[in-house]
């Protein structure tokens, strides 16, 4: 299947090809061709063997002309990979991952000017129901005061009448996310957000009622709970930098203490 003198077929040992002691097994080919018909299977098998052989032959030729610079680059990468994996294990095993709410608040207050909204955000309730649905006055009253009792009434109402319902009292939604659910323009929604807490929109079939319980506009400071997760990641990143720096310094101090490092006075060039 491959016109190359380096490649030999030895299916009797479960090996499909060999080059300089490196082998390609039948099992590997079987996995590559699983689910294919006989024609596709043969084609994929041929291509796999060819590419496998070419990769090995090219690498052998390239490595034969290798330079000291490339060897150093390989060694540097190897060292950096070992160090990275070692430090990641240290962080995973020994660095505290919990971030106190008070620490998040302190960071937020100290860097509040860095958290400015680019668009409006809101919390609330969205109900979609057919035009002419009964008890709309009741629904309006319940939405105006969405306490536990009224939320239960709203859910019963939406179960009976609504064609759409979204409750996001504890989750911030952007204006762009909400506008996808409403038959209105972004500018109109922004105007109504400034004027009303209950926004009522309708098309030829349905009514869309958006009760906004909390809102912030573009240019406002982001609320703390909106950026709390991001702040936590920033604090953890800063903590990791400090943790790893301390571990490196401790490693060095211990090496000096136990005389694993020999330190010599530099030669005085003035003598």
C-alpha positions, 0 to 999 in steps of 0.5 A: 500500500505504501511504495517505500522500501523502509516499510514492511507489512507484518500482519501476522504479528498484529503489525501493519508497518514498521520503520527502523523499529517503530511500528504501526499496529492493526488495532490503530488502523482498525480504530481509524477506519471504524464505521467506514465501508470497505472502499473508504476503509481501504483508502483511509488505511492507505493514507494513514500508513503513508502519513505515518511513514512520511512523518517518521522519515521526515523527522529522521532526516531533519533530526540528522541535520539538527543544530545545537541551537535547536537542541537547546530550544528543545531542552529549554522547552522540556525544562519549562514544561516540567516546571509548569506542571510542577507548579500547577500541582503545587497550586492545586494541592496547597494554595487556598482556593476560597475567597472571602466575600469581604475580600471581594468587597474590599477589592471591588471598592478599591477598583470600582472605577475599572468596572463600568458597564458598556450596556444596560443590565437588569433583573426581573421577570418576563411573561409572554401570553396570548392577547385576550388572556384573562386576569391581566390586572391580577398578573400586573399586581403580582408582578409589581410585588414579586414576593414569595406568595406572589411568585407562586401565583405568577407561576400558576398563572404562567403554567395555565396561560403563558406561552413564555416565562423567564424568572431572573430575579437573582441573575443579571441579564443584559439588554441585548439578551432581553431584546431577543425575547421582545418584539421591539427595538433596542432604543425603545427598550432603553427609553422604557427602562429609564421610565418604567419598571413594568414594560408592556409590549405586544405584537399581533398575537402575544403580550410581552410583560417585562417586570424589572426589579433592578437595573443599571445603565451603560456608564454606571458602575457594575454592581458587585454581584455582577463582577464578583466571579471575575474579581474572585479569579483576579484575586486567585491569580494574584494569590497564585503569583505570590504563592509561587514566588514564596515557594521559589524563595523557600526552595532557594533558602533551603538549598542554601541552608542545607548547603546544596548550593555553593556560593563563592565570592566574586573575583575582585577585578581590581586586584 
